Amino acid sequence: MDTRFLRRLSGLACFLGLIGASIVPASAQEGPKLYVFTSGSLGGFPKAALQMGGQGTIDWVPVSFYVIKHPKGVVMFDTGNNDKTITDPDGWWGPLAKGFGLKMTKDDAIPVQLAKIGLKPDDVKYVAVGHLHLDHGGNVGQFKNATLIAQDDEFKAAWWPDVGYSVYYIPGDFAETKNMKTIRLNGDFDLFDDGTVRLMRAPGHTPGSQFMVVKLPKTGTMILTSDCVYSTENLDKNLIPPIPGTWSPTDSYKSYERIRHFRDADNAKLLIGHDAEIFKAAKKAPEFYD
């Protein structure tokens, strides 16, 4: 075969390869990134509220939420305290605002936090919540264009809570959910069908609690626990919260075991949303894990 023809053919292939690479959006070439945020804080309440038999007072507790920038869309996990508590904490949370020492400033608002990484609420494609309690589902209504993902049992628990378990559900927080696109789960879910973002059913804290497992190319596996676990101490010592912080003690213990399994099987890093030491040590947006 004519060598000049082969050289031309090879050059054409390289040219077409460069063209192909240039038309692929930069975001599609990047791997997922995980960002850690805070939606205010809590503090000055008895430790016994977070673990049965706990002694002393909890001085400061972060209220964390997370964003994953994935080539197939932006995902948010948990949404923090409702931004309305910045100006009207007692009107929105009632006696819980003082009881849990709620602190929110204008800098904690969702739009301000997301702006740190160049996003607006409308840029979020999926909002997944560990559950719909007031400090995790508080701002779901700000994401009207997103698809809300929760366990079917959690939607039911929020709208029609069992007697004695309504205290941490604020109907105004999730009033918009009936008008939103939703994925109502009955088990585990691989969001992008690629193993990078998975939701794991873990009832106990509430009927429809779930945690998220994120696999990152460099960092490895990270587990976002929401309130399936309140703290590292709770997990390591098998300490669960009292009612109404625990809907089912038996399921809570099983969910602890499930989280420990994922942690140990893949040497995963835990991001426990209310654990002060974990939050202090974590990279905060605009820094990220990749």
C-alpha positions in Angstrom: 0.0 0.0 0.0 1.3 3.5 -0.8 3.1 4.9 2.2 2.0 8.4 1.4 -1.6 7.3 1.5 -1.0 5.6 4.9 0.5 8.9 6.3 -2.4 10.9 5.1 -4.9 8.4 6.6 -3.1 8.5 9.9 -3.0 12.3 9.8 -6.8 12.4 9.1 -7.5 10.0 12.0 -5.5 12.3 14.4 -7.3 15.3 13.1 -10.7 13.7 13.5 -9.7 12.6 17.0 -8.8 16.2 17.9 -12.1 17.5 16.5 -14.0 14.9 18.5 -12.2 15.8 21.7 -12.8 19.5 21.2 -16.5 19.2 20.9 -16.9 17.2 24.1 -17.9 19.7 26.8 -15.2 20.2 29.5 -17.7 19.4 32.2 -18.3 16.0 30.6 -14.6 15.2 30.7 -14.3 15.9 34.4 -14.9 13.4 37.1 -17.4 14.0 40.0 -16.5 16.6 42.7 -18.0 16.7 46.2 -18.5 19.9 48.1 -19.3 20.4 51.8 -21.5 23.2 53.0 -23.2 24.4 56.2 -26.7 25.7 56.8 -26.2 27.4 60.2 -25.7 25.5 63.4 -27.3 24.2 66.6 -26.0 24.2 70.2 -26.5 24.5 73.9 -28.8 21.5 74.3 -28.4 18.3 76.3 -26.3 15.6 74.8 -29.0 13.1 75.8 -31.0 14.5 72.9 -28.5 12.9 70.5 -27.8 9.7 72.4 -29.6 7.8 75.1 -27.7 8.2 78.4 -25.6 11.1 77.1 -24.2 13.4 79.7 -23.5 17.2 79.6 -24.3 19.7 76.9 -23.6 19.9 73.2 -22.0 23.3 72.6 -21.9 23.4 68.8 -23.4 21.2 66.1 -23.0 21.9 62.3 -25.9 21.5 60.0 -24.2 20.2 56.9 -25.4 19.7 53.3 -23.5 18.5 50.2 -23.3 19.1 46.5 -21.9 16.7 43.9 -21.0 18.1 40.5 -21.3 15.1 38.2 -20.9 15.1 34.4 -24.6 14.1 34.2 -25.9 16.8 36.5 -25.6 18.6 39.8 -26.8 16.6 42.9 -27.6 18.1 46.3 -27.8 15.9 49.4 -29.9 17.4 52.2 -30.9 21.1 52.2 -30.3 22.3 55.7 -32.5 24.6 57.8 -35.1 26.6 56.1 -33.7 30.0 55.1 -36.7 31.7 56.6 -35.3 30.9 60.0 -32.6 33.6 59.3 -35.2 36.3 60.0 -37.9 34.4 61.8 -36.5 31.5 63.7 -39.3 31.4 66.3 -42.0 31.8 63.8 -40.7 28.9 61.7 -39.3 26.5 64.2 -41.4 27.5 67.2 -39.9 26.5 70.6 -37.4 24.2 68.8 -35.4 27.3 67.7 -34.4 28.2 71.3 -34.5 24.6 72.5 -31.8 23.5 70.0 -30.0 26.9 69.9 -30.6 27.5 66.2 -28.1 30.0 64.7 -28.6 31.2 61.1 -27.2 34.3 59.3 -27.7 35.7 55.9 -24.4 34.1 54.8 -25.9 30.7 55.6 -28.7 31.1 53.0 -28.7 28.5 50.2 -28.2 31.0 47.3 -25.2 32.5 49.1 -23.7 29.1 49.9 -24.2 27.7 46.3 -22.7 30.9 44.9 -19.3 29.8 46.4 -19.1 27.2 43.6 -20.8 29.2 40.9 -24.2 27.7 41.2 -27.8 28.8 41.7 -30.7 26.7 42.9 -32.0 26.3 39.4 -28.7 24.6 38.4 -29.4 21.7 40.7 -30.8 18.7 38.8 -31.4 16.3 41.6 -32.1 17.0 45.3 -31.8 13.9 47.5 -32.7 14.1 51.2 -31.6 11.7 53.9 -35.0 12.4 55.4 -37.4 15.4 55.7 -36.8 16.6 59.2 -36.5 20.4 59.6 -32.7 20.6 59.5 -32.4 18.4 56.4 -35.4 19.0 54.2 -35.8 22.7 55.2 -35.1 24.2 51.8 -36.4 21.6 49.3 -38.9 24.2 48.1 -36.1 26.3 46.7 -35.4 23.7 44.1 -38.6 23.7 42.1 -36.9 22.7 38.9 -35.0 19.7 40.4 -36.2 16.2 40.9 -36.6 15.4 44.5 -35.4 11.9 45.6 -36.5 10.3 48.9 -37.8 7.0 50.1 -41.6 6.6 49.7 -41.9 5.9 53.4 -40.3 9.3 54.1 -42.8 11.2 52.0 -45.6 9.4 53.9 -43.9 10.0 57.3 -43.6 13.7 56.6 -47.1 14.3 55.3 -48.8 11.9 57.7 -46.4 11.3 60.6 -47.2 8.7 63.3 -48.5 10.0 66.6 -45.6 11.5 68.5 -43.2 11.8 65.6 -44.5 15.1 64.0 -42.4 17.4 66.1 -39.4 17.5 63.7 -41.5 17.7 60.5 -42.5 21.3 59.5 -45.2 21.1 56.7 -44.1 24.5 55.3 -40.6 23.0 54.6 -41.9 20.4 52.1 -45.2 22.1 51.0 -43.8 22.3 47.4 -43.0 18.6 47.2 -46.4 17.8 45.8 -45.7 20.1 42.9 -42.2 18.8 42.2 -40.9 16.0 40.1 -40.1 13.2 42.4 -38.4 9.8 42.5 -40.1 7.9 45.4 -37.8 5.0 46.3 -38.4 1.7 48.0 -34.8 0.6 48.5 -31.4 1.4 47.2 -30.8 3.5 44.1 -27.8 4.1 41.8 -28.6 7.5 40.5 -26.4 7.6 37.4 -26.1 3.8 37.0 -22.3 4.1 37.2 -21.7 3.5 40.9 -20.6 7.1 41.6 -23.7 8.3 43.5 -25.8 5.7 45.3 -28.6 6.1 47.8 -28.9 3.4 50.5 -32.1 2.8 52.4 -31.5 2.9 56.2 -34.6 3.3 58.3 -34.5 3.8 62.0 -34.1 7.5 62.6 -37.2 8.0 60.5 -39.3 5.4 58.5 -37.6 6.5 55.2 -34.1 7.5 56.2 -31.3 6.9 53.7 -27.6 7.7 53.3 -25.5 8.4 50.2 -22.3 6.6 49.0 -20.2 8.7 46.7 -17.2 7.2 44.8 -14.5 9.6 43.7 -11.5 8.9 41.5 -8.9 10.3 43.8 -10.5 10.5 47.3 -12.2 7.1 47.1 -15.5 6.3 48.8 -17.3 8.8 50.9 -20.4 8.1 53.0 -22.8 11.0 53.7 -24.9 9.7 56.6 -27.5 12.4 57.1 -29.1 11.5 60.4 -28.8 7.8 60.0 -25.9 8.5 62.4 -25.6 11.6 64.6 -21.9 11.3 65.4 -18.9 9.1 65.2 -19.3 8.2 68.9 -22.9 7.1 68.3 -21.7 4.8 65.5 -18.7 3.3 67.3 -20.5 2.7 70.6 -23.9 1.8 69.1 -25.7 4.7 70.8 -29.0 5.7 69.3 -31.1 8.8 70.1 -34.2 8.7 72.2 -37.7 9.0 70.8 -38.7 11.0 68.7 -35.1 11.1 67.3 -35.4 7.3 66.8 -38.5 6.0 65.1 -37.4 2.3 65.3 -34.5 1.3 67.6 -34.2 -2.1 65.9 -33.9 -0.6 62.4 -31.5 2.0 63.7 -29.1 -0.6 64.9 -29.4 -2.4 61.6 -28.7 0.8 59.7 -25.6 1.5 61.9 -24.4 -2.0 60.9 -25.0 -1.3 57.3 -23.0 2.0 57.4 -20.1 0.2 59.2 -20.1 -2.5 56.5 -19.8 0.1 53.7 -17.2 2.0 55.7 -15.0 -1.1 56.4 -15.5 -2.8 53.1 -14.2 0.1 51.0 -12.1 2.0 53.6 -14.7 4.8 53.2 -14.5 8.3 54.7 -17.5 9.3 56.7 -19.1 12.7 56.5 -21.5 12.7 59.4 -23.6 15.8 59.1 -23.8 16.8 62.7 -20.4 15.7 63.9 -18.4 18.8 64.8 -15.0 17.3 64.6 -15.6 15.7 61.2 -17.0 19.0 59.9 -14.1 21.1 61.2 -11.6 18.7 59.5 -13.4 18.6 56.2 -12.7 20.7 53.2 -15.4 23.3 52.8 -16.6 24.8 49.6 -15.2 26.2 47.4 -12.6 23.5 48.2 -13.7 20.0 47.1 -13.1 16.3 47.1 -12.4 14.6 43.7 
